[in-house]
Protein backbone atom coordinates (compact mmCIF):
# COMPACT_ATOMS: atom_id res chain seq x y z
CA UNK A 1 0.00 0.00 0.00
CA UNK A 2 1.10 3.56 -0.65
CA UNK A 3 -0.29 6.77 0.86
CA UNK A 4 0.17 9.73 -1.49
CA UNK A 5 -1.45 13.15 -1.15
CA UNK A 6 -4.14 11.78 1.12
CA UNK A 7 -5.07 8.91 -1.24
CA UNK A 8 -4.40 5.19 -0.63
CA UNK A 9 -2.99 3.14 -3.52
CA UNK A 10 -2.59 -0.63 -3.88
CA UNK A 11 -0.81 -2.72 -6.50
CA UNK A 12 -3.16 -4.63 -8.75
CA UNK A 13 -3.20 -6.46 -12.07
CA UNK A 14 -5.03 -4.66 -14.87
CA UNK A 15 -5.75 -5.48 -18.50
CA UNK A 16 -3.73 -3.67 -21.15
CA UNK A 17 -4.44 -3.01 -24.80
CA UNK A 18 -3.01 -6.39 -25.81
CA UNK A 19 0.32 -5.05 -27.05
CA UNK A 20 2.30 -6.41 -24.12
CA UNK A 21 0.40 -9.68 -24.11
CA UNK A 22 1.02 -10.08 -27.81
CA UNK A 23 4.76 -9.62 -27.35
CA UNK A 24 4.77 -12.10 -24.48
CA UNK A 25 3.11 -14.70 -26.69
CA UNK A 26 6.10 -14.80 -29.00
CA UNK A 27 8.34 -17.68 -27.90
CA UNK A 28 11.87 -16.74 -26.89
CA UNK A 29 14.63 -18.38 -28.89
CA UNK A 30 17.21 -18.42 -26.08
CA UNK A 31 16.32 -17.93 -22.43
CA UNK A 32 19.12 -17.51 -19.90
CA UNK A 33 18.07 -18.00 -16.28
CA UNK A 34 20.57 -17.01 -13.61
CA UNK A 35 19.82 -19.02 -10.49
CA UNK A 36 18.15 -21.40 -12.90
CA UNK A 37 18.11 -24.51 -10.72
CA UNK A 38 16.42 -22.92 -7.73
CA UNK A 39 12.69 -23.14 -7.06
CA UNK A 40 11.79 -20.05 -9.06
CA UNK A 41 14.35 -20.66 -11.79
CA UNK A 42 13.01 -24.14 -12.52
CA UNK A 43 9.45 -22.81 -12.61
CA UNK A 44 10.53 -20.29 -15.25
CA UNK A 45 12.39 -23.00 -17.16
CA UNK A 46 9.35 -25.24 -17.34
CA UNK A 47 7.09 -22.32 -18.30
CA UNK A 48 9.21 -21.14 -21.21
CA UNK A 49 10.00 -24.65 -22.41
CA UNK A 50 6.27 -25.28 -22.79
CA UNK A 51 5.86 -21.85 -24.41
CA UNK A 52 8.19 -22.87 -27.25
CA UNK A 53 11.65 -21.65 -26.23
CA UNK A 54 14.24 -23.38 -28.40
CA UNK A 55 17.15 -23.09 -25.98
CA UNK A 56 17.27 -22.55 -22.23
CA UNK A 57 20.48 -22.04 -20.29
CA UNK A 58 20.26 -22.49 -16.52
CA UNK A 59 23.14 -20.91 -14.62
CA UNK A 60 24.03 -21.95 -11.08
CA UNK A 61 27.12 -22.45 -8.94
CA UNK A 62 27.36 -26.23 -9.05
CA UNK A 63 26.09 -27.46 -12.40
CA UNK A 64 23.48 -30.16 -12.94
CA UNK A 65 22.84 -32.30 -9.87
CA UNK A 66 20.85 -35.55 -9.75
CA UNK A 67 17.85 -33.72 -8.28
CA UNK A 68 17.90 -31.13 -11.06
CA UNK A 69 18.27 -33.84 -13.72
CA UNK A 70 15.20 -35.61 -12.36
CA UNK A 71 13.18 -32.39 -12.44
CA UNK A 72 14.29 -31.53 -15.96
CA UNK A 73 13.83 -35.01 -17.40
CA UNK A 74 10.08 -34.59 -17.74
CA UNK A 75 10.44 -31.11 -19.24
CA UNK A 76 12.99 -32.29 -21.77
CA UNK A 77 10.83 -35.21 -22.77
CA UNK A 78 7.67 -33.12 -23.16
CA UNK A 79 9.13 -30.18 -25.09
CA UNK A 80 11.52 -29.43 -27.92
CA UNK A 81 13.64 -27.11 -25.78
CA UNK A 82 17.36 -27.76 -25.53
CA UNK A 83 18.04 -27.26 -21.81
CA UNK A 84 21.54 -27.10 -20.43
CA UNK A 85 22.86 -26.35 -16.96
CA UNK A 86 26.07 -24.33 -16.70
CA UNK A 87 28.09 -23.96 -13.50
CA UNK A 88 29.21 -20.39 -12.89
CA UNK A 89 29.98 -18.58 -9.66
CA UNK A 90 28.70 -15.05 -10.20
CA UNK A 91 31.08 -13.76 -7.55
CA UNK A 92 34.00 -14.82 -9.77
CA UNK A 93 34.54 -12.30 -12.57
CA UNK A 94 36.69 -14.77 -14.53
CA UNK A 95 33.96 -17.41 -14.38
CA UNK A 96 31.38 -14.91 -15.63
CA UNK A 97 33.68 -13.98 -18.50
CA UNK A 98 33.97 -17.66 -19.47
CA UNK A 99 30.19 -18.07 -19.31
CA UNK A 100 29.46 -15.06 -21.49
CA UNK A 101 32.15 -16.01 -24.00
CA UNK A 102 30.58 -19.44 -24.53
CA UNK A 103 26.91 -18.48 -24.46
CA UNK A 104 24.96 -17.52 -27.55
CA UNK A 105 22.95 -14.33 -27.75
CA UNK A 106 19.99 -14.28 -25.38
CA UNK A 107 16.64 -12.70 -26.08
CA UNK A 108 15.38 -13.17 -22.52
CA UNK A 109 17.52 -12.97 -19.37
CA UNK A 110 15.97 -13.81 -16.01
CA UNK A 111 17.75 -13.20 -12.71
CA UNK A 112 16.18 -15.65 -10.26
CA UNK A 113 19.14 -16.20 -7.95
CA UNK A 114 18.36 -15.93 -4.25
CA UNK A 115 20.89 -14.81 -1.67
CA UNK A 116 18.94 -14.87 1.60
CA UNK A 117 20.87 -12.61 3.96
CA UNK A 118 19.20 -13.08 7.32
CA UNK A 119 21.31 -11.11 9.78
CA UNK A 120 20.45 -8.89 12.73
CA UNK A 121 21.31 -5.20 12.49
CA UNK A 122 24.07 -5.33 15.09
CA UNK A 123 25.75 -8.24 13.27
CA UNK A 124 26.09 -6.45 9.92
CA UNK A 125 29.70 -6.11 8.80
CA UNK A 126 31.41 -5.02 5.60
CA UNK A 127 32.07 -8.70 4.83
CA UNK A 128 28.40 -9.57 5.30
CA UNK A 129 27.35 -6.70 3.02
CA UNK A 130 29.78 -7.81 0.32
CA UNK A 131 28.60 -11.43 0.54
CA UNK A 132 24.93 -10.41 0.39
CA UNK A 133 25.33 -8.20 -2.67
CA UNK A 134 27.84 -10.19 -4.75
CA UNK A 135 25.45 -12.76 -6.25
CA UNK A 136 22.25 -10.75 -5.95
CA UNK A 137 23.47 -7.47 -7.43
CA UNK A 138 27.11 -7.40 -8.53
CA UNK A 139 27.00 -10.79 -10.24
CA UNK A 140 23.99 -10.06 -12.42
CA UNK A 141 25.50 -6.68 -13.31
CA UNK A 142 28.57 -8.55 -14.60
CA UNK A 143 26.39 -10.91 -16.61
CA UNK A 144 24.31 -8.13 -18.16
CA UNK A 145 27.43 -6.17 -19.07
CA UNK A 146 29.07 -9.09 -20.89
CA UNK A 147 26.40 -11.55 -22.09
CA UNK A 148 25.57 -11.26 -25.81
CA UNK A 149 21.98 -10.07 -26.33
CA UNK A 150 19.68 -9.91 -29.30
CA UNK A 151 18.37 -6.53 -30.41
CA UNK A 152 15.00 -7.14 -28.73
CA UNK A 153 16.33 -8.79 -25.58
CA UNK A 154 14.24 -8.44 -22.41
CA UNK A 155 15.48 -8.71 -18.83
CA UNK A 156 13.50 -9.77 -15.76
CA UNK A 157 15.03 -9.17 -12.33
CA UNK A 158 13.36 -11.12 -9.51
CA UNK A 159 13.22 -8.85 -6.49
CA UNK A 160 11.33 -9.30 -3.21
CA UNK A 161 8.54 -7.51 -1.38
CA UNK A 162 11.11 -7.20 1.40
CA UNK A 163 12.63 -4.37 -0.66
CA UNK A 164 9.52 -2.34 0.19
CA UNK A 165 8.45 -3.61 3.60
CA UNK A 166 11.70 -4.86 5.11
CA UNK A 167 11.46 -7.05 8.19
CA UNK A 168 13.53 -7.98 11.21
CA UNK A 169 16.83 -9.52 10.20
CA UNK A 170 16.24 -8.61 6.54
CA UNK A 171 18.17 -5.35 6.26
CA UNK A 172 20.78 -6.72 3.84
CA UNK A 173 18.28 -8.85 1.94
CA UNK A 174 15.96 -5.86 1.56
CA UNK A 175 18.82 -3.61 0.47
CA UNK A 176 19.98 -6.08 -2.19
CA UNK A 177 16.54 -6.42 -3.66
CA UNK A 178 15.98 -2.66 -3.57
CA UNK A 179 19.19 -2.27 -5.53
CA UNK A 180 17.77 -4.67 -8.13
CA UNK A 181 14.72 -2.44 -8.43
CA UNK A 182 17.00 0.57 -8.93
CA UNK A 183 19.05 -1.36 -11.49
CA UNK A 184 15.92 -2.10 -13.52
CA UNK A 185 15.04 1.61 -13.50
CA UNK A 186 18.55 2.51 -14.67
CA UNK A 187 18.57 -0.12 -17.43
CA UNK A 188 15.20 1.07 -18.72
CA UNK A 189 16.57 4.61 -18.83
CA UNK A 190 19.40 3.26 -20.98
CA UNK A 191 16.89 1.75 -23.41
CA UNK A 192 16.89 -1.89 -22.29
CA UNK A 193 13.52 -3.65 -21.88
CA UNK A 194 13.92 -4.49 -18.19
CA UNK A 195 11.54 -4.93 -15.29
CA UNK A 196 11.97 -5.87 -11.64
CA UNK A 197 9.24 -7.93 -9.97
CA UNK A 198 8.88 -7.95 -6.19
CA UNK A 199 7.82 -11.48 -5.27
CA UNK A 200 5.87 -12.12 -2.08
CA UNK A 201 6.39 -14.82 0.49
CA UNK A 202 6.79 -18.41 -0.65
CA UNK A 203 4.64 -21.24 0.64
CA UNK A 204 6.85 -23.67 2.54
C-alpha positions in Angstrom: 0.0 0.0 0.0 1.1 3.6 -0.6 -0.3 6.8 0.9 0.2 9.7 -1.5 -1.4 13.2 -1.2 -4.1 11.8 1.1 -5.1 8.9 -1.2 -4.4 5.2 -0.6 -3.0 3.1 -3.5 -2.6 -0.6 -3.9 -0.8 -2.7 -6.5 -3.2 -4.6 -8.7 -3.2 -6.5 -12.1 -5.0 -4.7 -14.9 -5.7 -5.5 -18.5 -3.7 -3.7 -21.1 -4.4 -3.0 -24.8 -3.0 -6.4 -25.8 0.3 -5.0 -27.1 2.3 -6.4 -24.1 0.4 -9.7 -24.1 1.0 -10.1 -27.8 4.8 -9.6 -27.3 4.8 -12.1 -24.5 3.1 -14.7 -26.7 6.1 -14.8 -29.0 8.3 -17.7 -27.9 11.9 -16.7 -26.9 14.6 -18.4 -28.9 17.2 -18.4 -26.1 16.3 -17.9 -22.4 19.1 -17.5 -19.9 18.1 -18.0 -16.3 20.6 -17.0 -13.6 19.8 -19.0 -10.5 18.1 -21.4 -12.9 18.1 -24.5 -10.7 16.4 -22.9 -7.7 12.7 -23.1 -7.1 11.8 -20.1 -9.1 14.4 -20.7 -11.8 13.0 -24.1 -12.5 9.5 -22.8 -12.6 10.5 -20.3 -15.3 12.4 -23.0 -17.2 9.3 -25.2 -17.3 7.1 -22.3 -18.3 9.2 -21.1 -21.2 10.0 -24.7 -22.4 6.3 -25.3 -22.8 5.9 -21.8 -24.4 8.2 -22.9 -27.2 11.6 -21.7 -26.2 14.2 -23.4 -28.4 17.2 -23.1 -26.0 17.3 -22.6 -22.2 20.5 -22.0 -20.3 20.3 -22.5 -16.5 23.1 -20.9 -14.6 24.0 -21.9 -11.1 27.1 -22.5 -8.9 27.4 -26.2 -9.0 26.1 -27.5 -12.4 23.5 -30.2 -12.9 22.8 -32.3 -9.9 20.9 -35.5 -9.7 17.9 -33.7 -8.3 17.9 -31.1 -11.1 18.3 -33.8 -13.7 15.2 -35.6 -12.4 13.2 -32.4 -12.4 14.3 -31.5 -16.0 13.8 -35.0 -17.4 10.1 -34.6 -17.7 10.4 -31.1 -19.2 13.0 -32.3 -21.8 10.8 -35.2 -22.8 7.7 -33.1 -23.2 9.1 -30.2 -25.1 11.5 -29.4 -27.9 13.6 -27.1 -25.8 17.4 -27.8 -25.5 18.0 -27.3 -21.8 21.5 -27.1 -20.4 22.9 -26.3 -17.0 26.1 -24.3 -16.7 28.1 -24.0 -13.5 29.2 -20.4 -12.9 30.0 -18.6 -9.7 28.7 -15.0 -10.2 31.1 -13.8 -7.6 34.0 -14.8 -9.8 34.5 -12.3 -12.6 36.7 -14.8 -14.5 34.0 -17.4 -14.4 31.4 -14.9 -15.6 33.7 -14.0 -18.5 34.0 -17.7 -19.5 30.2 -18.1 -19.3 29.5 -15.1 -21.5 32.1 -16.0 -24.0 30.6 -19.4 -24.5 26.9 -18.5 -24.5 25.0 -17.5 -27.6 23.0 -14.3 -27.8 20.0 -14.3 -25.4 16.6 -12.7 -26.1 15.4 -13.2 -22.5 17.5 -13.0 -19.4 16.0 -13.8 -16.0 17.8 -13.2 -12.7 16.2 -15.7 -10.3 19.1 -16.2 -7.9 18.4 -15.9 -4.2 20.9 -14.8 -1.7 18.9 -14.9 1.6 20.9 -12.6 4.0 19.2 -13.1 7.3 21.3 -11.1 9.8 20.4 -8.9 12.7 21.3 -5.2 12.5 24.1 -5.3 15.1 25.8 -8.2 13.3 26.1 -6.5 9.9 29.7 -6.1 8.8 31.4 -5.0 5.6 32.1 -8.7 4.8 28.4 -9.6 5.3 27.3 -6.7 3.0 29.8 -7.8 0.3 28.6 -11.4 0.5 24.9 -10.4 0.4 25.3 -8.2 -2.7 27.8 -10.2 -4.7 25.5 -12.8 -6.3 22.2 -10.8 -5.9 23.5 -7.5 -7.4 27.1 -7.4 -8.5 27.0 -10.8 -10.2 24.0 -10.1 -12.4 25.5 -6.7 -13.3 28.6 -8.5 -14.6 26.4 -10.9 -16.6 24.3 -8.1 -18.2 27.4 -6.2 -19.1 29.1 -9.1 -20.9 26.4 -11.5 -22.1 25.6 -11.3 -25.8 22.0 -10.1 -26.3 19.7 -9.9 -29.3 18.4 -6.5 -30.4 15.0 -7.1 -28.7 16.3 -8.8 -25.6 14.2 -8.4 -22.4 15.5 -8.7 -18.8 13.5 -9.8 -15.8 15.0 -9.2 -12.3 13.4 -11.1 -9.5 13.2 -8.9 -6.5 11.3 -9.3 -3.2 8.5 -7.5 -1.4 11.1 -7.2 1.4 12.6 -4.4 -0.7 9.5 -2.3 0.2 8.5 -3.6 3.6 11.7 -4.9 5.1 11.5 -7.1 8.2 13.5 -8.0 11.2 16.8 -9.5 10.2 16.2 -8.6 6.5 18.2 -5.4 6.3 20.8 -6.7 3.8 18.3 -8.8 1.9 16.0 -5.9 1.6 18.8 -3.6 0.5 20.0 -6.1 -2.2 16.5 -6.4 -3.7 16.0 -2.7 -3.6 19.2 -2.3 -5.5 17.8 -4.7 -8.1 14.7 -2.4 -8.4 17.0 0.6 -8.9 19.0 -1.4 -11.5 15.9 -2.1 -13.5 15.0 1.6 -13.5 18.5 2.5 -14.7 18.6 -0.1 -17.4 15.2 1.1 -18.7 16.6 4.6 -18.8 19.4 3.3 -21.0 16.9 1.7 -23.4 16.9 -1.9 -22.3 13.5 -3.6 -21.9 13.9 -4.5 -18.2 11.5 -4.9 -15.3 12.0 -5.9 -11.6 9.2 -7.9 -10.0 8.9 -8.0 -6.2 7.8 -11.5 -5.3 5.9 -12.1 -2.1 6.4 -14.8 0.5 6.8 -18.4 -0.7 4.6 -21.2 0.6 6.9 -23.7 2.5 
